[in-house]
Amino acid sequence: MATLVGPSGAATVEGNHVDGGTLAEVVGWELKAEGLCRGDVCLLVPDDLRSGDGVDAAALWDRLGWPVVRAGDDLYLGAGAEVRAQALTGGVAPDFTLRDLQGEPHSLSDHRGKKVLLVSWAPW
């Protein structure tokens, strides 16, 4: 079991395989027959990344050039550059959700209107 975390939420998944409903819930993109869709925009998903009603999310994000981070069993899928650029233009930090040491999710949007100090650390 792994935790999939994206801009819209978090879910428990089996490895990198993510079903279409979970993908929509976590990253806001819905997996349809025509591809990965958000509103009227659809991106083709290669057949080698599909399996049944799901997709290898990490490999897809990698191919799209979107940020993907693996930390232990957790998989964090970030928004594409165009989404990040729009958010930065507005002067508001894009929302994200991360888990604390106890595994509890925390979203930046939970602290809107407050001063926030974000400290990050990586063992590499």
Backbone atoms as SQL, in Angstrom:
CREATE TABLE atoms (id INTEGER PRIMARY KEY, chain TEXT, resi INTEGER, resn TEXT, atom TEXT, x REAL, y REAL, z REAL);
INSERT INTO atoms VALUES
  (1, 'A', 1, 'MET', 'N', 0.840, -1.192, 0.000),
  (2, 'A', 1, 'MET', 'CA', 0.000, 0.000, 0.000),
  (3, 'A', 1, 'MET', 'C', 0.881, 1.251, 0.000),
  (4, 'A', 2, 'ALA', 'N', 0.412, 2.241, -0.720),
  (5, 'A', 2, 'ALA', 'CA', 1.132, 3.510, -0.801),
  (6, 'A', 2, 'ALA', 'C', 0.128, 4.642, -0.658),
  (7, 'A', 3, 'THR', 'N', 0.628, 5.810, -0.327),
  (8, 'A', 3, 'THR', 'CA', -0.214, 7.000, -0.268),
  (9, 'A', 3, 'THR', 'C', 0.092, 7.850, -1.485),
  (10, 'A', 4, 'LEU', 'N', -0.945, 8.221, -2.204),
  (11, 'A', 4, 'LEU', 'CA', -0.837, 9.093, -3.361),
  (12, 'A', 4, 'LEU', 'C', -1.283, 10.479, -2.914),
  (13, 'A', 5, 'VAL', 'N', -0.437, 11.473, -3.109),
  (14, 'A', 5, 'VAL', 'CA', -0.752, 12.835, -2.682),
  (15, 'A', 5, 'VAL', 'C', -0.654, 13.756, -3.892),
  (16, 'A', 6, 'GLY', 'N', -1.667, 14.593, -4.064),
  (17, 'A', 6, 'GLY', 'CA', -1.674, 15.555, -5.159),
  (18, 'A', 6, 'GLY', 'C', -2.273, 16.866, -4.708),
  (19, 'A', 7, 'PRO', 'N', -2.367, 17.821, -5.621),
  (20, 'A', 7, 'PRO', 'CA', -2.877, 19.145, -5.257),
  (21, 'A', 7, 'PRO', 'C', -4.292, 19.136, -4.681),
  (22, 'A', 8, 'SER', 'N', -5.098, 18.123, -5.006),
  (23, 'A', 8, 'SER', 'CA', -6.490, 18.112, -4.558),
  (24, 'A', 8, 'SER', 'C', -6.766, 17.212, -3.364),
  (25, 'A', 9, 'GLY', 'N', -5.782, 16.429, -2.924),
  (26, 'A', 9, 'GLY', 'CA', -6.032, 15.542, -1.794),
  (27, 'A', 9, 'GLY', 'C', -5.060, 14.393, -1.730),
  (28, 'A', 10, 'ALA', 'N', -5.462, 13.334, -1.018),
  (29, 'A', 10, 'ALA', 'CA', -4.613, 12.160, -0.837),
  (30, 'A', 10, 'ALA', 'C', -5.483, 10.916, -0.829),
  (31, 'A', 11, 'ALA', 'N', -4.892, 9.779, -1.218),
  (32, 'A', 11, 'ALA', 'CA', -5.624, 8.517, -1.230),
  (33, 'A', 11, 'ALA', 'C', -4.635, 7.371, -1.075),
  (34, 'A', 12, 'THR', 'N', -5.125, 6.227, -0.624),
  (35, 'A', 12, 'THR', 'CA', -4.310, 5.028, -0.519),
  (36, 'A', 12, 'THR', 'C', -4.444, 4.247, -1.815),
  (37, 'A', 13, 'VAL', 'N', -3.300, 3.819, -2.366),
  (38, 'A', 13, 'VAL', 'CA', -3.293, 3.088, -3.632),
  (39, 'A', 13, 'VAL', 'C', -2.343, 1.901, -3.534),
  (40, 'A', 14, 'GLU', 'N', -2.430, 1.016, -4.515),
  (41, 'A', 14, 'GLU', 'CA', -1.505, -0.105, -4.630),
  (42, 'A', 14, 'GLU', 'C', -0.361, 0.313, -5.540),
  (43, 'A', 15, 'GLY', 'N', 0.809, 0.601, -4.991),
  (44, 'A', 15, 'GLY', 'CA', 1.959, 0.983, -5.800),
  (45, 'A', 15, 'GLY', 'C', 1.696, 2.230, -6.614),
  (46, 'A', 16, 'ASN', 'N', 2.157, 2.209, -7.878),
  (47, 'A', 16, 'ASN', 'CA', 1.984, 3.362, -8.760),
  (48, 'A', 16, 'ASN', 'C', 0.687, 3.293, -9.558),
  (49, 'A', 17, 'HIS', 'N', -0.022, 2.144, -9.485),
  (50, 'A', 17, 'HIS', 'CA', -1.253, 1.978, -10.259),
  (51, 'A', 17, 'HIS', 'C', -2.387, 2.726, -9.574),
  (52, 'A', 18, 'VAL', 'N', -3.016, 3.631, -10.322),
  (53, 'A', 18, 'VAL', 'CA', -4.082, 4.460, -9.760),
  (54, 'A', 18, 'VAL', 'C', -5.306, 4.351, -10.654),
  (55, 'A', 19, 'ASP', 'N', -6.465, 4.029, -10.059),
  (56, 'A', 19, 'ASP', 'CA', -7.682, 3.964, -10.864),
  (57, 'A', 19, 'ASP', 'C', -8.144, 5.382, -11.193),
  (58, 'A', 20, 'GLY', 'N', -8.968, 5.482, -12.223),
  (59, 'A', 20, 'GLY', 'CA', -9.395, 6.784, -12.737),
  (60, 'A', 20, 'GLY', 'C', -10.092, 7.665, -11.722),
  (61, 'A', 21, 'GLY', 'N', -10.961, 7.080, -10.884),
  (62, 'A', 21, 'GLY', 'CA', -11.680, 7.874, -9.879),
  (63, 'A', 21, 'GLY', 'C', -10.752, 8.454, -8.834),
  (64, 'A', 22, 'THR', 'N', -9.796, 7.648, -8.373),
  (65, 'A', 22, 'THR', 'CA', -8.832, 8.116, -7.377),
  (66, 'A', 22, 'THR', 'C', -7.949, 9.209, -7.960),
  (67, 'A', 23, 'LEU', 'N', -7.531, 9.031, -9.210),
  (68, 'A', 23, 'LEU', 'CA', -6.696, 10.032, -9.863),
  (69, 'A', 23, 'LEU', 'C', -7.420, 11.372, -9.934),
  (70, 'A', 24, 'ALA', 'N', -8.697, 11.350, -10.294),
  (71, 'A', 24, 'ALA', 'CA', -9.488, 12.582, -10.368),
  (72, 'A', 24, 'ALA', 'C', -9.600, 13.233, -8.992),
  (73, 'A', 25, 'GLU', 'N', -9.790, 12.412, -7.962),
  (74, 'A', 25, 'GLU', 'CA', -9.938, 12.912, -6.597),
  (75, 'A', 25, 'GLU', 'C', -8.660, 13.568, -6.089),
  (76, 'A', 26, 'VAL', 'N', -7.515, 13.011, -6.438),
  (77, 'A', 26, 'VAL', 'CA', -6.244, 13.482, -5.891),
  (78, 'A', 26, 'VAL', 'C', -5.613, 14.608, -6.702),
  (79, 'A', 27, 'VAL', 'N', -5.674, 14.523, -8.033),
  (80, 'A', 27, 'VAL', 'CA', -4.999, 15.533, -8.842),
  (81, 'A', 27, 'VAL', 'C', -5.930, 16.376, -9.696),
  (82, 'A', 28, 'GLY', 'N', -7.230, 16.028, -9.727),
  (83, 'A', 28, 'GLY', 'CA', -8.176, 16.830, -10.490),
  (84, 'A', 28, 'GLY', 'C', -8.247, 16.489, -11.963),
  (85, 'A', 29, 'TRP', 'N', -7.480, 15.510, -12.421),
  (86, 'A', 29, 'TRP', 'CA', -7.533, 15.037, -13.807),
  (87, 'A', 29, 'TRP', 'C', -8.254, 13.707, -13.806),
  (88, 'A', 30, 'GLU', 'N', -9.223, 13.545, -14.704),
  (89, 'A', 30, 'GLU', 'CA', -10.015, 12.319, -14.771),
  (90, 'A', 30, 'GLU', 'C', -9.532, 11.452, -15.926),
  (91, 'A', 31, 'LEU', 'N', -9.351, 10.171, -15.665),
  (92, 'A', 31, 'LEU', 'CA', -8.930, 9.240, -16.703),
  (93, 'A', 31, 'LEU', 'C', -10.155, 8.749, -17.456),
  (94, 'A', 32, 'LYS', 'N', -10.214, 9.071, -18.756),
  (95, 'A', 32, 'LYS', 'CA', -11.324, 8.656, -19.617),
  (96, 'A', 32, 'LYS', 'C', -10.761, 7.853, -20.791),
  (97, 'A', 33, 'ALA', 'N', -11.654, 7.311, -21.607),
  (98, 'A', 33, 'ALA', 'CA', -11.223, 6.540, -22.777),
  (99, 'A', 33, 'ALA', 'C', -10.341, 7.387, -23.699),
  (100, 'A', 34, 'GLU', 'N', -10.658, 8.685, -23.827),
  (101, 'A', 34, 'GLU', 'CA', -9.899, 9.553, -24.724),
  (102, 'A', 34, 'GLU', 'C', -8.598, 10.065, -24.116),
  (103, 'A', 35, 'GLY', 'N', -8.381, 9.859, -22.837),
  (104, 'A', 35, 'GLY', 'CA', -7.131, 10.268, -22.200),
  (105, 'A', 35, 'GLY', 'C', -7.356, 10.825, -20.811),
  (106, 'A', 36, 'LEU', 'N', -6.387, 11.552, -20.330),
  (107, 'A', 36, 'LEU', 'CA', -6.448, 12.199, -19.023),
  (108, 'A', 36, 'LEU', 'C', -7.060, 13.574, -19.237),
  (109, 'A', 37, 'CYS', 'N', -8.223, 13.831, -18.636),
  (110, 'A', 37, 'CYS', 'CA', -8.978, 15.047, -18.956),
  (111, 'A', 37, 'CYS', 'C', -9.253, 15.908, -17.725),
  (112, 'A', 38, 'ARG', 'N', -9.234, 17.216, -17.967),
  (113, 'A', 38, 'ARG', 'CA', -9.675, 18.209, -16.987),
  (114, 'A', 38, 'ARG', 'C', -10.476, 19.231, -17.780),
  (115, 'A', 39, 'GLY', 'N', -11.782, 19.238, -17.553),
  (116, 'A', 39, 'GLY', 'CA', -12.651, 20.113, -18.341),
  (117, 'A', 39, 'GLY', 'C', -12.637, 19.698, -19.796),
  (118, 'A', 40, 'ASP', 'N', -12.378, 20.651, -20.685),
  (119, 'A', 40, 'ASP', 'CA', -12.351, 20.377, -22.126),
  (120, 'A', 40, 'ASP', 'C', -10.980, 19.931, -22.631),
  (121, 'A', 41, 'VAL', 'N', -9.985, 19.916, -21.756),
  (122, 'A', 41, 'VAL', 'CA', -8.624, 19.570, -22.164),
  (123, 'A', 41, 'VAL', 'C', -8.355, 18.105, -21.850),
  (124, 'A', 42, 'CYS', 'N', -7.902, 17.357, -22.866),
  (125, 'A', 42, 'CYS', 'CA', -7.550, 15.942, -22.675),
  (126, 'A', 42, 'CYS', 'C', -6.145, 15.692, -23.202),
  (127, 'A', 43, 'LEU', 'N', -5.378, 14.912, -22.443),
  (128, 'A', 43, 'LEU', 'CA', -4.036, 14.511, -22.842),
  (129, 'A', 43, 'LEU', 'C', -4.058, 13.026, -23.149),
  (130, 'A', 44, 'LEU', 'N', -3.432, 12.631, -24.242),
  (131, 'A', 44, 'LEU', 'CA', -3.376, 11.221, -24.587),
  (132, 'A', 44, 'LEU', 'C', -2.548, 10.458, -23.557),
  (133, 'A', 45, 'VAL', 'N', -3.006, 9.272, -23.202),
  (134, 'A', 45, 'VAL', 'CA', -2.273, 8.410, -22.281),
  (135, 'A', 45, 'VAL', 'C', -1.825, 7.186, -23.084),
  (136, 'A', 46, 'PRO', 'N', -0.519, 6.975, -23.227),
  (137, 'A', 46, 'PRO', 'CA', -0.034, 5.827, -23.995),
  (138, 'A', 46, 'PRO', 'C', -0.567, 4.502, -23.433),
  (139, 'A', 47, 'ASP', 'N', -0.826, 3.565, -24.330),
  (140, 'A', 47, 'ASP', 'CA', -1.374, 2.266, -23.931),
  (141, 'A', 47, 'ASP', 'C', -0.481, 1.537, -22.938),
  (142, 'A', 48, 'ASP', 'N', 0.849, 1.714, -23.054),
  (143, 'A', 48, 'ASP', 'CA', 1.749, 0.988, -22.153),
  (144, 'A', 48, 'ASP', 'C', 1.666, 1.485, -20.704),
  (145, 'A', 49, 'LEU', 'N', 1.004, 2.626, -20.471),
  (146, 'A', 49, 'LEU', 'CA', 0.840, 3.136, -19.107),
  (147, 'A', 49, 'LEU', 'C', -0.538, 2.824, -18.536),
  (148, 'A', 50, 'ARG', 'N', -1.430, 2.309, -19.375),
  (149, 'A', 50, 'ARG', 'CA', -2.793, 1.959, -18.940),
  (150, 'A', 50, 'ARG', 'C', -2.854, 0.496, -18.543),
  (151, 'A', 51, 'SER', 'N', -3.727, 0.213, -17.596),
  (152, 'A', 51, 'SER', 'CA', -4.048, -1.179, -17.268),
  (153, 'A', 51, 'SER', 'C', -5.452, -1.180, -16.672),
  (154, 'A', 52, 'GLY', 'N', -6.388, -1.770, -17.414),
  (155, 'A', 52, 'GLY', 'CA', -7.777, -1.783, -16.967),
  (156, 'A', 52, 'GLY', 'C', -8.319, -0.373, -16.901),
  (157, 'A', 53, 'ASP', 'N', -8.898, -0.022, -15.740),
  (158, 'A', 53, 'ASP', 'CA', -9.469, 1.315, -15.566),
  (159, 'A', 53, 'ASP', 'C', -8.499, 2.262, -14.867),
  (160, 'A', 54, 'GLY', 'N', -7.192, 1.908, -14.897),
  (161, 'A', 54, 'GLY', 'CA', -6.211, 2.725, -14.196),
  (162, 'A', 54, 'GLY', 'C', -5.004, 3.053, -15.047),
  (163, 'A', 55, 'VAL', 'N', -4.049, 3.708, -14.405),
  (164, 'A', 55, 'VAL', 'CA', -2.850, 4.180, -15.093),
  (165, 'A', 55, 'VAL', 'C', -1.674, 4.136, -14.121),
  (166, 'A', 56, 'ASP', 'N', -0.463, 3.968, -14.653),
  (167, 'A', 56, 'ASP', 'CA', 0.748, 4.074, -13.846),
  (168, 'A', 56, 'ASP', 'C', 1.026, 5.567, -13.686),
  (169, 'A', 57, 'ALA', 'N', 0.558, 6.123, -12.587),
  (170, 'A', 57, 'ALA', 'CA', 0.586, 7.574, -12.386),
  (171, 'A', 57, 'ALA', 'C', 2.003, 8.141, -12.385),
  (172, 'A', 58, 'ALA', 'N', 2.934, 7.471, -11.722),
  (173, 'A', 58, 'ALA', 'CA', 4.300, 7.996, -11.649),
  (174, 'A', 58, 'ALA', 'C', 4.938, 8.064, -13.035),
  (175, 'A', 59, 'ALA', 'N', 4.768, 7.015, -13.826),
  (176, 'A', 59, 'ALA', 'CA', 5.351, 6.997, -15.170),
  (177, 'A', 59, 'ALA', 'C', 4.693, 8.047, -16.068),
  (178, 'A', 60, 'LEU', 'N', 3.377, 8.226, -15.932),
  (179, 'A', 60, 'LEU', 'CA', 2.675, 9.227, -16.729),
  (180, 'A', 60, 'LEU', 'C', 3.164, 10.625, -16.383),
  (181, 'A', 61, 'TRP', 'N', 3.251, 10.931, -15.098),
  (182, 'A', 61, 'TRP', 'CA', 3.713, 12.258, -14.676),
  (183, 'A', 61, 'TRP', 'C', 5.140, 12.496, -15.163),
  (184, 'A', 62, 'ASP', 'N', 5.962, 11.458, -15.090),
  (185, 'A', 62, 'ASP', 'CA', 7.339, 11.539, -15.587),
  (186, 'A', 62, 'ASP', 'C', 7.359, 11.905, -17.067),
  (187, 'A', 63, 'ARG', 'N', 6.559, 11.223, -17.869),
  (188, 'A', 63, 'ARG', 'CA', 6.522, 11.468, -19.316),
  (189, 'A', 63, 'ARG', 'C', 5.994, 12.852, -19.658),
  (190, 'A', 64, 'LEU', 'N', 5.062, 13.354, -18.848),
  (191, 'A', 64, 'LEU', 'CA', 4.523, 14.687, -19.090),
  (192, 'A', 64, 'LEU', 'C', 5.484, 15.786, -18.649),
  (193, 'A', 65, 'GLY', 'N', 6.522, 15.405, -17.905),
  (194, 'A', 65, 'GLY', 'CA', 7.470, 16.395, -17.407),
  (195, 'A', 65, 'GLY', 'C', 6.946, 17.147, -16.204),
  (196, 'A', 66, 'TRP', 'N', 5.929, 16.586, -15.558),
  (197, 'A', 66, 'TRP', 'CA', 5.366, 17.195, -14.358),
  (198, 'A', 66, 'TRP', 'C', 6.090, 16.641, -13.148),
  (199, 'A', 67, 'PRO', 'N', 6.142, 17.395, -12.053),
  (200, 'A', 67, 'PRO', 'CA', 6.891, 16.941, -10.882),
  (201, 'A', 67, 'PRO', 'C', 6.256, 15.719, -10.218),
  (202, 'A', 68, 'VAL', 'N', 7.092, 14.734, -9.943),
  (203, 'A', 68, 'VAL', 'CA', 6.673, 13.534, -9.223),
  (204, 'A', 68, 'VAL', 'C', 7.793, 13.172, -8.250),
  (205, 'A', 69, 'VAL', 'N', 7.426, 12.921, -7.006),
  (206, 'A', 69, 'VAL', 'CA', 8.409, 12.589, -5.977),
  (207, 'A', 69, 'VAL', 'C', 7.973, 11.305, -5.294),
  (208, 'A', 70, 'ARG', 'N', 8.892, 10.378, -5.160),
  (209, 'A', 70, 'ARG', 'CA', 8.647, 9.158, -4.412),
  (210, 'A', 70, 'ARG', 'C', 9.390, 9.276, -3.089),
  (211, 'A', 71, 'ALA', 'N', 8.682, 9.094, -1.991),
  (212, 'A', 71, 'ALA', 'CA', 9.291, 9.149, -0.656),
  (213, 'A', 71, 'ALA', 'C', 8.803, 7.922, 0.114),
  (214, 'A', 72, 'GLY', 'N', 9.643, 6.894, 0.181),
  (215, 'A', 72, 'GLY', 'CA', 9.204, 5.643, 0.788),
  (216, 'A', 72, 'GLY', 'C', 8.081, 5.063, -0.052),
  (217, 'A', 73, 'ASP', 'N', 6.948, 4.767, 0.561),
  (218, 'A', 73, 'ASP', 'CA', 5.800, 4.249, -0.168),
  (219, 'A', 73, 'ASP', 'C', 4.926, 5.360, -0.739),
  (220, 'A', 74, 'ASP', 'N', 5.167, 6.594, -0.336),
  (221, 'A', 74, 'ASP', 'CA', 4.321, 7.705, -0.774),
  (222, 'A', 74, 'ASP', 'C', 4.734, 8.209, -2.149),
  (223, 'A', 75, 'LEU', 'N', 3.747, 8.650, -2.902),
  (224, 'A', 75, 'LEU', 'CA', 3.958, 9.176, -4.240),
  (225, 'A', 75, 'LEU', 'C', 3.280, 10.542, -4.295),
  (226, 'A', 76, 'TYR', 'N', 4.055, 11.579, -4.567),
  (227, 'A', 76, 'TYR', 'CA', 3.540, 12.942, -4.627),
  (228, 'A', 76, 'TYR', 'C', 3.520, 13.395, -6.083),
  (229, 'A', 77, 'LEU', 'N', 2.331, 13.762, -6.590),
  (230, 'A', 77, 'LEU', 'CA', 2.180, 14.218, -7.966),
  (231, 'A', 77, 'LEU', 'C', 1.908, 15.707, -7.966),
  (232, 'A', 78, 'GLY', 'N', 2.758, 16.465, -8.631),
  (233, 'A', 78, 'GLY', 'CA', 2.606, 17.908, -8.666),
  (234, 'A', 78, 'GLY', 'C', 1.889, 18.379, -9.909),
  (235, 'A', 79, 'ALA', 'N', 1.521, 19.622, -9.910),
  (236, 'A', 79, 'ALA', 'CA', 0.855, 20.248, -11.063),
  (237, 'A', 79, 'ALA', 'C', 1.894, 20.621, -12.109),
  (238, 'A', 80, 'GLY', 'N', 1.475, 20.689, -13.360),
  (239, 'A', 80, 'GLY', 'CA', 2.352, 21.075, -14.449),
  (240, 'A', 80, 'GLY', 'C', 2.818, 22.515, -14.331),
  (241, 'A', 81, 'ALA', 'N', 3.826, 22.873, -15.111),
  (242, 'A', 81, 'ALA', 'CA', 4.425, 24.205, -15.040),
  (243, 'A', 81, 'ALA', 'C', 3.418, 25.313, -15.309),
  (244, 'A', 82, 'GLU', 'N', 2.486, 25.087, -16.240),
  (245, 'A', 82, 'GLU', 'CA', 1.517, 26.147, -16.569),
  (246, 'A', 82, 'GLU', 'C', 0.598, 26.448, -15.390),
  (247, 'A', 83, 'VAL', 'N', 0.241, 25.433, -14.627),
  (248, 'A', 83, 'VAL', 'CA', -0.610, 25.636, -13.448),
  (249, 'A', 83, 'VAL', 'C', 0.160, 26.395, -12.376),
  (250, 'A', 84, 'ARG', 'N', 1.421, 26.005, -12.168),
  (251, 'A', 84, 'ARG', 'CA', 2.252, 26.693, -11.168),
  (252, 'A', 84, 'ARG', 'C', 2.487, 28.145, -11.573),
  (253, 'A', 85, 'ALA', 'N', 2.716, 28.394, -12.870),
  (254, 'A', 85, 'ALA', 'CA', 2.954, 29.760, -13.345),
  (255, 'A', 85, 'ALA', 'C', 1.728, 30.646, -13.121),
  (256, 'A', 86, 'GLN', 'N', 0.529, 30.108, -13.396),
  (257, 'A', 86, 'GLN', 'CA', -0.702, 30.876, -13.170),
  (258, 'A', 86, 'GLN', 'C', -0.858, 31.224, -11.692),
  (259, 'A', 87, 'ALA', 'N', -0.560, 30.258, -10.829),
  (260, 'A', 87, 'ALA', 'CA', -0.702, 30.503, -9.389),
  (261, 'A', 87, 'ALA', 'C', 0.286, 31.564, -8.921),
  (262, 'A', 88, 'LEU', 'N', 1.511, 31.521, -9.432),
  (263, 'A', 88, 'LEU', 'CA', 2.518, 32.494, -9.016),
  (264, 'A', 88, 'LEU', 'C', 2.190, 33.892, -9.529),
  (265, 'A', 89, 'THR', 'N', 1.582, 33.982, -10.696),
  (266, 'A', 89, 'THR', 'CA', 1.197, 35.276, -11.257),
  (267, 'A', 89, 'THR', 'C', 0.185, 35.966, -10.350),
  (268, 'A', 90, 'GLY', 'N', -0.697, 35.198, -9.726),
  (269, 'A', 90, 'GLY', 'CA', -1.714, 35.754, -8.849),
  (270, 'A', 90, 'GLY', 'C', -1.191, 36.165, -7.489),
  (271, 'A', 91, 'GLY', 'N', 0.076, 35.842, -7.167),
  (272, 'A', 91, 'GLY', 'CA', 0.657, 36.218, -5.895),
  (273, 'A', 91, 'GLY', 'C', 0.242, 35.336, -4.728),
  (274, 'A', 92, 'VAL', 'N', -0.443, 34.239, -4.999),
  (275, 'A', 92, 'VAL', 'CA', -0.864, 33.319, -3.947),
  (276, 'A', 92, 'VAL', 'C', -0.158, 31.987, -4.163),
  (277, 'A', 93, 'ALA', 'N', 0.442, 31.472, -3.122),
  (278, 'A', 93, 'ALA', 'CA', 1.140, 30.185, -3.236),
  (279, 'A', 93, 'ALA', 'C', 0.149, 29.086, -3.610),
  (280, 'A', 94, 'PRO', 'N', 0.541, 28.203, -4.531),
  (281, 'A', 94, 'PRO', 'CA', -0.356, 27.106, -4.896),
  (282, 'A', 94, 'PRO', 'C', -0.575, 26.176, -3.710),
  (283, 'A', 95, 'ASP', 'N', -1.763, 25.629, -3.615),
  (284, 'A', 95, 'ASP', 'CA', -2.079, 24.732, -2.516),
  (285, 'A', 95, 'ASP', 'C', -1.383, 23.389, -2.695),
  (286, 'A', 96, 'PHE', 'N', -1.000, 22.776, -1.604),
  (287, 'A', 96, 'PHE', 'CA', -0.445, 21.431, -1.614),
  (288, 'A', 96, 'PHE', 'C', -0.743, 20.789, -0.273),
  (289, 'A', 97, 'THR', 'N', -0.635, 19.477, -0.235),
  (290, 'A', 97, 'THR', 'CA', -0.872, 18.727, 0.985),
  (291, 'A', 97, 'THR', 'C', 0.321, 17.818, 1.244),
  (292, 'A', 98, 'LEU', 'N', 0.844, 17.839, 2.457),
  (293, 'A', 98, 'LEU', 'CA', 1.939, 16.963, 2.868),
  (294, 'A', 98, 'LEU', 'C', 1.569, 16.331, 4.202),
  (295, 'A', 99, 'ARG', 'N', 2.183, 15.205, 4.485),
  (296, 'A', 99, 'ARG', 'CA', 1.931, 14.508, 5.744),
  (297, 'A', 99, 'ARG', 'C', 3.015, 14.841, 6.763),
  (298, 'A', 100, 'ASP', 'N', 2.621, 14.959, 8.035),
  (299, 'A', 100, 'ASP', 'CA', 3.592, 15.199, 9.092),
  (300, 'A', 100, 'ASP', 'C', 4.187, 13.861, 9.532),
  (301, 'A', 101, 'LEU', 'N', 5.036, 13.893, 10.551),
  (302, 'A', 101, 'LEU', 'CA', 5.713, 12.676, 11.014),
  (303, 'A', 101, 'LEU', 'C', 4.748, 11.627, 11.555),
  (304, 'A', 102, 'GLN', 'N', 3.558, 12.037, 11.962),
  (305, 'A', 102, 'GLN', 'CA', 2.552, 11.099, 12.458),
  (306, 'A', 102, 'GLN', 'C', 1.634, 10.610, 11.334),
  (307, 'A', 103, 'GLY', 'N', 1.864, 11.087, 10.105),
  (308, 'A', 103, 'GLY', 'CA', 1.059, 10.654, 8.973),
  (309, 'A', 103, 'GLY', 'C', -0.195, 11.475, 8.721),
  (310, 'A', 104, 'GLU', 'N', -0.386, 12.533, 9.480),
  (311, 'A', 104, 'GLU', 'CA', -1.568, 13.380, 9.323),
  (312, 'A', 104, 'GLU', 'C', -1.355, 14.359, 8.162),
  (313, 'A', 105, 'PRO', 'N', -2.333, 14.471, 7.248),
  (314, 'A', 105, 'PRO', 'CA', -2.170, 15.413, 6.139),
  (315, 'A', 105, 'PRO', 'C', -2.403, 16.859, 6.576),
  (316, 'A', 106, 'HIS', 'N', -1.628, 17.754, 6.008),
  (317, 'A', 106, 'HIS', 'CA', -1.766, 19.189, 6.262),
  (318, 'A', 106, 'HIS', 'C', -1.716, 19.901, 4.922),
  (319, 'A', 107, 'SER', 'N', -2.673, 20.773, 4.661),
  (320, 'A', 107, 'SER', 'CA', -2.719, 21.534, 3.414),
  (321, 'A', 107, 'SER', 'C', -2.379, 22.987, 3.683),
  (322, 'A', 108, 'LEU', 'N', -1.708, 23.598, 2.732),
  (323, 'A', 108, 'LEU', 'CA', -1.377, 25.012, 2.870),
  (324, 'A', 108, 'LEU', 'C', -2.651, 25.844, 2.985),
  (325, 'A', 109, 'SER', 'N', -3.695, 25.445, 2.266),
  (326, 'A', 109, 'SER', 'CA', -4.949, 26.204, 2.285),
  (327, 'A', 109, 'SER', 'C', -5.595, 26.234, 3.671),
  (328, 'A', 110, 'ASP', 'N', -5.249, 25.291, 4.537),
  (329, 'A', 110, 'ASP', 'CA', -5.769, 25.292, 5.906),
  (330, 'A', 110, 'ASP', 'C', -5.267, 26.494, 6.694),
  (331, 'A', 111, 'HIS', 'N', -4.206, 27.127, 6.198),
  (332, 'A', 111, 'HIS', 'CA', -3.566, 28.224, 6.930),
  (333, 'A', 111, 'HIS', 'C', -3.660, 29.559, 6.192),
  (334, 'A', 112, 'ARG', 'N', -4.567, 29.669, 5.224),
  (335, 'A', 112, 'ARG', 'CA', -4.714, 30.929, 4.481),
  (336, 'A', 112, 'ARG', 'C', -5.032, 32.061, 5.452),
  (337, 'A', 113, 'GLY', 'N', -4.393, 33.200, 5.208),
  (338, 'A', 113, 'GLY', 'CA', -4.608, 34.358, 6.057),
  (339, 'A', 113, 'GLY', 'C', -3.672, 34.407, 7.256),
  (340, 'A', 114, 'LYS', 'N', -2.855, 33.362, 7.439),
  (341, 'A', 114, 'LYS', 'CA', -1.894, 33.316, 8.544),
  (342, 'A', 114, 'LYS', 'C', -0.485, 33.304, 7.962),
  (343, 'A', 115, 'LYS', 'N', 0.480, 33.742, 8.753),
  (344, 'A', 115, 'LYS', 'CA', 1.867, 33.640, 8.329),
  (345, 'A', 115, 'LYS', 'C', 2.306, 32.196, 8.518),
  (346, 'A', 116, 'VAL', 'N', 2.991, 31.656, 7.506),
  (347, 'A', 116, 'VAL', 'CA', 3.422, 30.262, 7.536),
  (348, 'A', 116, 'VAL', 'C', 4.907, 30.204, 7.201),
  (349, 'A', 117, 'LEU', 'N', 5.659, 29.463, 7.991),
  (350, 'A', 117, 'LEU', 'CA', 7.058, 29.192, 7.716),
  (351, 'A', 117, 'LEU', 'C', 7.147, 27.735, 7.311),
  (352, 'A', 118, 'LEU', 'N', 7.594, 27.473, 6.102),
  (353, 'A', 118, 'LEU', 'CA', 7.714, 26.118, 5.603),
  (354, 'A', 118, 'LEU', 'C', 9.180, 25.734, 5.614),
  (355, 'A', 119, 'VAL', 'N', 9.525, 24.706, 6.342),
  (356, 'A', 119, 'VAL', 'CA', 10.888, 24.213, 6.421),
  (357, 'A', 119, 'VAL', 'C', 10.901, 22.825, 5.793),
  (358, 'A', 120, 'SER', 'N', 11.760, 22.629, 4.828),
  (359, 'A', 120, 'SER', 'CA', 11.829, 21.308, 4.192),
  (360, 'A', 120, 'SER', 'C', 13.207, 20.731, 4.401),
  (361, 'A', 121, 'TRP', 'N', 13.265, 19.414, 4.364),
  (362, 'A', 121, 'TRP', 'CA', 14.506, 18.696, 4.566),
  (363, 'A', 121, 'TRP', 'C', 14.461, 17.436, 3.737),
  (364, 'A', 122, 'ALA', 'N', 15.578, 17.053, 3.173),
  (365, 'A', 122, 'ALA', 'CA', 15.661, 15.809, 2.418),
  (366, 'A', 122, 'ALA', 'C', 16.964, 15.105, 2.783),
  (367, 'A', 123, 'PRO', 'N', 16.921, 13.796, 2.937),
  (368, 'A', 123, 'PRO', 'CA', 18.121, 13.067, 3.359),
  (369, 'A', 123, 'PRO', 'C', 19.180, 12.950, 2.277),
  (370, 'A', 124, 'TRP', 'N', 18.842, 13.265, 1.036),
  (371, 'A', 124, 'TRP', 'CA', 19.844, 13.153, -0.001),
  (372, 'A', 124, 'TRP', 'C', 20.564, 14.450, -0.152);
